[in-house]
């Protein structure tokens, strides 16, 4: 049906030019742009070296690779370079797309990809039309008109959430920019406002609980609002209210280094994207208090800690969700220290599945089990598109501030169905941000839970329930066992030294880990601190501390840069 409507759109009256001169709003990567001009195509975790080849002649290793090239976000990267070779490739690939697929063929005719593509083609119109003749210019505007009409007919078929926001923002953008397309602006703006009311909750969160996806939605909404305002139209109140709700939530989900917390399939966000979007909104730099989209934030001095303190999403919103309940990340100044492994989606289905499991997060996990599962008593889904249906039904978090520091007590019952055990995590960040004290408890809380635990103990012949606390470290952290095996020293590139210690219960080891980062060819090697123990009674408690040992002159310079450059 998409292709049928794409072909029918070719019969409608098309655009003839721009209402006003568009200006680029998207930020690209200079390094990626240079790679593209050199013939190195890195999309969806696959690298194809094809110097001199058109992007449309590449072999397609994965459907996600094909989707990324048809979305044309690579135009941002070529525009960041903006020299002769980059401009030549941008023009050749766009006009080649028009020749090959402009009449409705190919895989790029879906509402979300069309919206993404329209925004880029309009943003970079000056780059694309520079030096082109009248016939090519007409073909360009004819294609833009067809894609706009296609979007007007098919945006409702886009999946709710980010795909539909992309489709509607592209439709608003094109309707305002192109002559003859003005009739689509009103309905698209009204639909965008309805989606804001439906998909963005009162606290400024989205159903997927993915921080990076929230940033993308926020960026699209700010672009649409700015485009409407520049055209002399007022964005609807629901649209503007959604922007006002999201901004404090995003500030709460940002670490001290400016990057977003990596949870539920999200990464750190494109460099500069969050600051640009927040600057566009303006107003007071408010940060959400309490829980922001289900995350708790502890911040003091140069240290930020963000904890997943709510159940994972379920249903359609959980297709990229992670079993990360009570997982934490810690950043000191510009240096990430404790992280989660991240999303392995760009490295294939096996890495994607592994990245979703609880052991890939900095939290407590029972050996062989995750805190959320595909079905009752099951494990994480083998299908790469699996959705969570068995998640903790009780997750609580109580952040408190006092003269001693910032405290968080949280818990979940994700292991009650399998073992009768509840995980309780108590964190205390000192007032100067130099020390974090933690206490993790795994215990059977009710009579029914104890019966379940006793059954598990009988099955294990009273060997106990093995579990571990995991603290995944950023690849730039140099970790080593210290003090005769009772501590782990963490050296940051800034010169800071952090030391992890525990209360003597359990076995402390330093094991291999990975850092899964979109845009790389393979996972980065890293390390993780693992504190292992067995639950032999109705409860087992592990205490630990992570404290800064010293600051070097380079760390002090980092502090000065933080104060000067980073938004508060």
C-alpha positions in Angstrom: 0.0 0.0 0.0 2.9 2.4 0.6 4.2 1.9 -2.9 0.7 2.2 -4.4 0.2 5.5 -2.7 3.7 6.6 -3.7 2.8 6.0 -7.3 -0.6 7.7 -7.0 1.2 10.7 -5.4 3.1 11.1 -8.7 -0.2 12.0 -10.4 -1.0 14.9 -8.1 0.1 18.5 -8.6 3.6 18.9 -7.3 5.7 21.6 -5.7 7.5 24.2 -7.8 9.8 25.8 -5.3 10.4 27.0 -1.8 8.2 29.5 0.1 11.3 30.7 1.9 15.0 29.9 1.8 15.5 26.9 4.2 18.4 26.8 6.7 20.1 23.6 7.9 19.0 22.7 11.5 20.6 19.2 11.7 24.1 18.6 13.1 26.3 16.0 11.3 29.7 14.4 12.0 32.7 15.8 10.2 34.5 12.5 10.6 31.7 10.4 9.2 31.3 12.8 6.3 35.0 12.4 5.5 34.5 8.6 5.7 31.7 8.8 3.2 33.6 10.9 0.7 36.4 8.3 0.9 34.0 5.5 0.1 33.7 4.0 3.6 30.0 3.3 4.3 29.3 2.5 8.0 25.6 2.0 8.7 23.8 -0.2 11.3 27.2 -1.7 12.4 28.3 -2.8 8.9 31.2 -1.3 7.1 31.4 -1.5 3.3 34.4 -0.1 1.5 33.4 0.9 -2.0 35.4 3.8 -3.3 33.7 5.5 -6.3 30.5 3.6 -5.9 27.0 5.1 -5.5 25.5 4.5 -2.1 22.5 2.8 -4.0 24.8 0.2 -5.6 26.1 -1.2 -2.3 25.3 -4.7 -1.3 22.7 -4.7 1.5 23.9 -6.8 4.5 20.9 -6.1 6.7 17.4 -4.4 6.4 18.5 -1.8 9.0 21.4 -0.8 6.7 19.0 -0.2 3.9 16.7 1.8 6.1 19.5 4.1 7.2 20.7 4.9 3.7 17.1 5.6 2.5 16.5 7.9 5.5 19.2 10.2 4.1 20.6 11.2 7.5 24.0 10.9 6.0 23.3 14.3 4.3 24.0 15.8 7.7 27.5 14.3 7.7 28.3 15.4 4.2 27.0 18.9 4.9 29.4 19.0 7.9 32.3 18.6 5.5 30.8 20.8 2.7 33.8 20.7 0.4 33.7 19.9 -3.3 33.9 16.1 -3.0 31.2 16.0 -0.2 28.9 18.3 -2.2 29.4 16.2 -5.3 28.5 12.9 -3.5 25.5 14.5 -1.8 24.1 15.7 -5.1 24.8 12.6 -7.0 23.2 10.3 -4.4 20.1 12.4 -4.0 19.5 12.8 -7.8 20.3 9.1 -8.3 17.6 8.3 -5.7 15.1 10.4 -7.6 15.9 8.5 -10.8 15.8 5.0 -9.2 13.1 5.3 -6.6 11.3 8.6 -7.1 8.2 7.0 -8.8 7.4 4.9 -5.8 9.8 1.9 -6.0 12.3 0.7 -3.5 12.2 0.2 0.3 12.4 3.9 1.2 8.7 4.6 0.9 7.6 4.3 4.5 6.2 7.2 6.5 9.0 7.5 9.0 11.8 7.2 6.4 10.0 9.7 4.1 9.7 12.2 6.9 13.3 11.8 7.9 14.4 12.1 4.2 12.2 15.2 3.6 13.7 17.1 6.5 17.2 16.5 5.3 16.5 17.2 1.7 14.9 20.5 2.6 17.5 21.4 5.3 20.4 21.0 2.8 18.7 22.4 -0.3 21.4 24.9 -0.9 24.1 22.2 -0.9 22.0 20.0 -3.2 21.0 22.6 -5.8 24.3 24.4 -6.0 25.4 24.3 -9.7 22.5 22.1 -10.9 20.5 23.0 -14.0 16.8 23.8 -14.3 15.8 20.2 -15.3 17.4 18.8 -12.2 16.0 21.5 -10.0 12.5 20.7 -11.3 13.0 17.0 -10.7 14.1 17.8 -7.1 11.0 19.8 -6.3 8.8 17.3 -8.1 10.2 14.5 -5.9 9.7 16.6 -2.7 6.1 17.3 -3.7 5.4 13.6 -4.3 6.9 12.6 -1.0 4.9 15.3 0.8 1.6 14.0 -0.7 2.6 10.5 0.1 3.2 11.5 3.8 -0.2 13.3 3.9 -1.9 10.0 2.9 0.2 7.5 4.9 1.4 9.1 8.1 -1.3 7.3 10.1 0.2 3.9 9.2 3.5 4.9 11.0 4.0 3.1 14.3 3.1 5.3 17.3 6.1 7.0 18.9 9.2 8.1 17.2 8.3 6.8 13.7 5.0 8.8 13.7 6.7 11.9 15.1 9.2 11.7 12.3 6.5 11.4 9.7 4.4 14.3 11.0 7.4 16.6 11.5 8.5 15.9 7.9 5.0 16.7 6.7 4.8 20.0 8.7 8.3 20.9 7.5 7.5 20.2 3.8 4.1 21.9 4.0 5.7 25.1 5.3 8.7 25.1 3.0 7.2 24.1 -0.4 4.9 26.1 -2.7 1.6 24.4 -3.3 1.8 22.2 -0.1 0.5 24.7 2.4 -2.8 22.8 2.7 -1.1 20.0 4.6 0.3 22.1 7.4 -2.9 22.6 9.4 -3.9 18.9 9.6 -0.3 17.8 10.2 0.2 20.3 13.0 -3.1 19.2 14.6 -2.1 15.6 14.4 1.3 16.3 15.8 -0.4 18.0 18.8 -2.6 14.9 19.3 0.4 12.6 19.3 2.0 14.8 21.9 -1.0 14.4 24.2 -1.1 10.6 23.5 2.5 9.6 23.7 4.1 12.1 26.1 3.0 11.7 29.7 2.6 14.3 32.4 6.2 14.0 33.5 7.6 14.4 30.1 8.4 10.7 29.4 7.6 8.3 26.6 6.4 4.7 26.8 9.7 3.2 25.7 11.6 4.9 28.5 14.6 5.3 26.1 16.4 8.6 26.9 18.0 8.9 23.4 14.6 8.3 21.8 13.1 11.0 24.0 15.8 13.4 22.8 15.0 12.6 19.1 11.3 13.2 19.8 12.1 16.5 21.6 14.3 17.6 18.7 11.6 16.9 16.2 9.0 18.8 18.2 11.3 21.8 18.6 12.1 21.8 14.9 8.3 21.7 14.0 7.5 24.5 16.6 10.3 26.7 15.3 9.2 26.2 11.7 5.6 27.0 12.5 6.6 30.1 14.4 8.9 31.3 11.6 6.0 31.0 9.2 3.8 33.1 11.3 1.7 30.2 12.6 1.3 29.4 16.3 2.0 25.8 17.4 -0.8 24.3 19.3 -0.7 24.6 23.1 -0.5 20.8 23.5 2.6 20.8 21.3 4.3 23.5 23.3 3.3 22.0 26.6 4.9 18.7 25.5 8.2 20.5 24.8 8.0 22.2 28.2 7.5 18.9 30.0 10.3 17.0 28.1 13.0 19.6 28.7 13.4 19.1 32.5 13.3 15.4 32.1 16.1 15.4 29.6 18.2 17.6 31.9 17.6 15.0 34.7 18.8 12.2 32.3 22.0 13.9 31.4 25.3 13.1 33.1 27.9 15.6 34.2 29.8 15.1 30.9 26.7 16.1 28.9 25.8 12.7 27.6 22.6 10.9 28.2 22.2 7.8 30.5 22.3 4.6 28.4 19.2 2.7 29.2 16.6 0.7 27.2 18.3 0.7 23.9 19.5 4.3 24.0 22.9 5.7 23.6 24.6 9.0 24.8 22.9 11.0 22.0 24.5 12.8 19.0 27.2 15.3 20.0 25.6 18.7 20.5 22.1 17.6 19.7 20.7 18.0 23.3 22.4 21.3 23.9 21.1 22.7 20.6 17.5 21.5 21.3 17.5 23.0 24.8 19.0 26.2 23.6 16.2 26.5 21.0 13.6 26.1 23.8 15.2 28.8 25.9 13.6 29.7 29.3 14.9 28.7 32.7 17.1 25.6 32.9 14.9 23.6 35.2 15.8 19.9 36.1 13.1 17.4 37.0 13.1 16.5 40.7 12.1 13.1 42.1 11.8 10.5 39.3 12.2 11.6 35.7 10.6 9.0 33.3 11.2 6.4 36.0 14.9 7.3 36.6 16.4 8.6 39.8 19.3 11.1 39.7 21.8 11.7 42.5 24.2 14.6 41.8 26.8 16.3 44.0 30.1 18.1 43.1 31.3 16.7 39.8 29.5 13.3 40.2 26.2 12.2 38.7 24.5 8.9 39.3 21.4 7.8 37.3 19.4 4.8 38.4 16.6 2.9 36.5 14.0 3.0 39.2 10.8 1.8 37.4 9.6 -1.3 35.6 10.7 -1.8 32.0 8.0 -1.1 29.4 5.8 -3.9 28.2 4.0 -4.6 24.9 5.0 -2.8 21.7 7.0 -0.3 23.7 9.3 -3.0 25.0 10.7 -4.3 21.7 14.0 -2.6 22.5 13.7 -2.6 26.3 16.3 -3.9 28.7 16.0 -5.9 31.9 17.8 -3.1 33.7 15.7 -2.5 36.9 17.9 -0.7 39.6 20.9 -0.6 37.3 23.1 2.5 37.8 25.6 4.7 35.9 28.1 7.0 37.5 30.0 9.8 35.8 32.8 12.0 37.3 33.1 15.3 35.5 33.8 14.5 31.9 34.6 10.9 32.5 32.1 8.0 32.6 33.1 5.5 35.3 30.3 2.9 35.9 28.2 2.3 32.8 25.8 -0.2 31.3 27.0 -2.3 28.3 24.4 -0.6 26.1 22.4 -1.7 23.0 23.9 -4.4 20.9 21.3 -3.9 18.1 23.9 -2.7 15.6 26.1 -5.8 16.2 23.5 -8.4 15.3 20.8 -10.4 17.1 23.1 -12.2 19.5 24.6 -9.0 20.8 21.2 -7.4 20.8 19.9 -10.2 23.0 22.9 -10.1 25.3 22.7 -6.4 25.8 19.1 -6.6 27.0 19.9 -9.1 29.7 20.4 -8.1 33.3 24.1 -9.2 33.6 24.9 -6.5 31.0 23.8 -3.8 33.5 25.4 -2.4 36.6 23.0 -4.0 39.1 22.4 -7.2 41.0 21.5 -10.4 39.1 20.8 -14.0 40.0 22.9 -16.3 38.0 21.2 -17.5 34.8 18.2 -15.2 35.2 17.2 -11.7 34.3 14.8 -9.4 36.3 12.4 -9.2 33.3 11.5 -12.0 30.9 9.5 -12.8 27.8 7.0 -14.9 29.8 6.3 -16.1 33.3 9.3 -18.1 34.4 11.0 -17.7 31.1 14.2 -16.1 30.0 14.9 -13.2 27.7 13.3 -13.7 24.2 15.3 -15.5 21.6 13.5 -13.5 18.9 15.3 -10.2 18.1 11.9 -8.5 18.1 10.8 -10.1 21.4 8.7 -8.1 23.9 8.7 -8.2 27.7 5.6 -9.6 29.3 7.0 -10.7 32.6 8.4 -7.6 34.4 8.6 -6.7 38.1 5.1 -5.6 39.2 6.4 -3.8 42.2 9.2 -1.3 41.8 9.7 1.5 44.3 12.1 4.3 44.8 12.5 6.9 47.5 15.1 9.6 46.9 16.0 11.9 49.9 18.3 14.7 50.5 19.8 15.7 53.9 22.9 17.4 55.3 25.0 14.2 54.8 24.3 13.8 51.1 21.8 12.4 48.6 20.2 9.0 49.4 18.1 6.6 47.3 16.3 3.5 48.6 14.8 1.4 45.9 13.6 -2.2 45.3 11.9 -4.6 42.9 10.3 -8.0 43.0 11.5 -9.2 39.6 13.0 -12.4 41.1 10.0 -13.3 43.3 8.3 -15.5 40.6 11.5 -17.5 40.1 13.2 -17.5 43.5 10.9 -15.7 46.0 13.6 -13.0 46.4 13.3 -9.2 46.3 16.2 -6.9 45.5 16.6 -3.8 47.6 19.3 -1.2 46.7 20.3 1.6 49.1 22.7 4.3 47.7 24.2 7.3 49.5 26.2 9.9 47.6 28.2 12.3 49.9 27.5 16.0 49.8 30.7 16.7 48.0 30.2 13.9 45.4 33.5 12.2 46.3 32.1 9.0 47.9 29.2 6.6 47.1 28.1 4.0 49.7 25.9 1.2 48.5 24.1 -1.7 50.1 22.3 -4.4 48.1 20.0 -6.9 49.8 18.4 -10.0 48.3 15.8 -11.4 50.6 12.5 -13.3 50.9 10.0 -10.8 52.4 6.7 -12.6 52.8 5.6 -16.0 53.9 4.8 -17.0 50.4 8.2 -15.8 49.2 9.9 -17.9 51.9 8.1 -21.0 50.8 9.2 -20.3 47.2 12.8 -19.8 48.4 12.7 -23.0 50.4 11.6 -24.9 47.3 14.5 -23.5 45.4 16.9 -24.4 48.2 15.7 -28.0 48.2 16.2 -28.2 44.5 19.7 -26.9 44.8 20.4 -29.3 47.7 20.9 -26.3 50.0 23.8 -25.0 48.0 22.2 -21.6 47.9 21.1 -19.1 45.2 24.2 -17.7 43.4 24.0 -14.0 42.6 26.4 -11.2 41.8 26.7 -7.4 41.8 28.1 -6.1 38.6 29.7 -2.7 37.9 30.6 -2.4 34.2 33.4 0.1 33.6 33.8 2.5 30.7 36.6 1.3 28.3 38.7 4.3 29.2 38.8 3.3 32.9 42.0 1.5 33.8 41.1 -1.0 36.6 43.3 -3.2 38.7 42.8 -5.4 41.8 44.4 -3.7 44.8 45.1 -4.1 48.5 45.6 -7.8 48.4 42.4 -8.5 46.5 40.1 -6.5 48.8 39.7 -3.5 46.5 39.7 -2.4 42.9 41.5 0.8 41.9 40.0 2.8 39.0 42.3 5.3 37.2 40.5 7.8 34.9 42.2 9.6 32.0 41.6 12.8 33.8 44.0 11.6 36.5 41.3 10.9 39.1 41.6 7.7 41.1 38.5 5.9 42.5 38.7 2.9 44.8 36.0 0.2 45.1 35.8 -1.7 48.4 33.3 -4.1 49.9 32.4 -5.2 53.4 34.1 -8.6 53.2 31.0 -10.6 52.2 31.3 -12.3 48.8 34.1 -12.8 46.4 35.6 -9.8 44.5 36.8 -10.3 40.9 37.7 -8.2 37.9 36.3 -9.7 34.7 36.0 -8.9 31.0 33.1 -6.8 29.8 32.1 -4.9 26.6 30.9 -1.4 25.7 28.3 -1.6 23.0 28.3 1.7 21.1 26.4 2.6 17.9 28.6 3.7 15.0 31.4 1.3 15.8 32.3 -1.9 13.9 32.6 -4.1 16.9 32.1 -3.9 20.7 34.8 -2.2 22.7 36.6 -4.3 25.3 36.1 -3.2 28.8 36.2 -4.6 32.4 33.6 -5.1 35.1 33.8 -5.4 38.9 31.9 -8.5 40.0 31.0 -9.2 43.7 29.6 -12.7 43.9 27.8 -14.5 46.8 25.1 -17.0 47.6 21.8 -16.6 49.4 21.8 -19.3 52.1 19.2 -17.9 54.4 16.1 -15.7 53.9 18.3 -12.7 53.2 21.9 -11.8 52.1 23.3 -8.3 52.2 26.4 -6.9 50.4 27.9 -3.5 51.4 30.3 -1.6 49.2 31.8 1.8 48.6 33.2 3.7 45.6 35.3 6.7 46.7 37.5 9.2 45.0 41.1 8.8 46.3 42.7 11.9 44.8 42.6 14.6 42.2 45.6 15.3 39.9 46.3 18.6 38.2 44.7 17.2 35.0 41.5 16.4 36.9 41.5 20.0 38.2 41.8 21.3 34.6 38.8 19.1 33.7 36.8 20.7 36.5 37.6 24.2 35.2 36.5 23.1 31.7 33.3 21.6 33.1 32.5 24.9 34.9 33.1 27.0 31.8 31.6 24.8 29.0 28.9 22.5 30.4 25.3 23.7 30.8 24.1 23.5 34.4 
